[in-house]
Amino acid sequence: MQIKGVDVSKFQGAIDWKKVKENGIQFALIRAGYGKETSQKDELFEQNYESCAANDIPCGCYWYSYALSPQEAVEEAQACLDVIRGKKFEYPVYLDIESDAQVNLGKNIIEQIASSFCSTIENAGYWVGIYSYMSFLEQYLTPDIRNRYSIWVAQIGVNETSYEYQHGVWQYSHTSSVNGINGEVDCNYCYIDYPSAIKEAGLSGYKNLSVSAQISQVYTIIKGDTLWGISERYLGSGDKYPELKKVNFLTSDTIYPGQKIKIPKISEM
C-alpha cells in the first residue's frame, strides 16, 4: 500500500481540512508541541486534531525534541503525554529528533534520549515512532532502536527513498502544495496500515479489538534464532510466524542478535 499524507504545525496557519481531504490526502501527522513544558503545546494542535476528526482524516502527532540528556527526554515525553491525554490516534506518536545540538552529543547519548522518550510514551499506552532525516537515523541510532520503533524518515529531492531499513512513512517534500493549506507543506507517503494495527493492538486510545494482537512479552533475539523457531516456541506452531511479522511490522524474515520483538498472546489466535 502507499497513501499520501501531510505533516503540519502552527506554521501552516488555519487549515481547511475538508479541502485537504478532497485533494486526496489520507492521513495527517500533527505537531503536538516541543520541549519539556506543556506550555509549549503547538498553538494549532487542538484545532488541527479536532478538524481532522471532524473530516474523518486519520492522524498521528509528533513532538519536537530539544533534549540533551535522557532525563530531559523523559520530561519532554511527560509534557507530550499531558498535551495528548484523552485523544485517540490512528498513526504513531513520533519523537522528532534532529537538532544540531543533539548531533554534537554523539551516538551513545542520542540513543539514550530516543529510548527514554519512546519508552515513556509507549508505557503510557501509545504506539510510538521516531522521525528524523535519513543520515541521522543511519548514523546516530542503532539497528535495535531503528527496528524497535516505527520509523518516519525524511529524504527530500529524490523519486524514491534510498533508506534501506524498516520504515512506515517517508517524508519526500517540504515544498508541496495542497488545496486547503496556505503556502508550502511537507508531504509524505505511508506504506503500513497503522490505523488497523493500532486499533487491533488496543493502543493510542483504542480498546483491544483482537486478542491475538495483545502482547505477552518482548523477546530478545539470540544467535541462531529464526522467526519460525520463535513462533514454534511461543505461539505453538512455526506456521504462525507471519503473526510475529505482523505485530512487529517486519518486512522481511531476517532477524539479528540483540533485536527485540513483541510476542503476541496466543489465546484465540
Salt bridges, closest charged atoms under 4 A:
GLU22 OE2 - LYS18 NZ 2.66
ASP42 OD2 - ARG31 NE 2.71
GLU43 OE2 - LYS10 NZ 3.63
GLU46 OE2 - LYS41 NZ 3.25
GLU46 OE1 - LYS87 NZ 3.03
GLU72 OE2 - LYS36 NZ 3.88
GLU75 OE1 - LYS36 NZ 3.64
ASP82 OD1 - ARG85 NH1 2.89
GLU122 OE1 - ARG148 NH2 2.66
GLU122 OE2 - LYS262 NZ 3.93
ASP186 OD1 - HIS174 ND1 3.05
GLU200 OE1 - LYS246 NZ 3.21
ASP225 OD1 - ARG233 NH2 3.22
ASP253 OD1 - LYS245 NZ 2.81
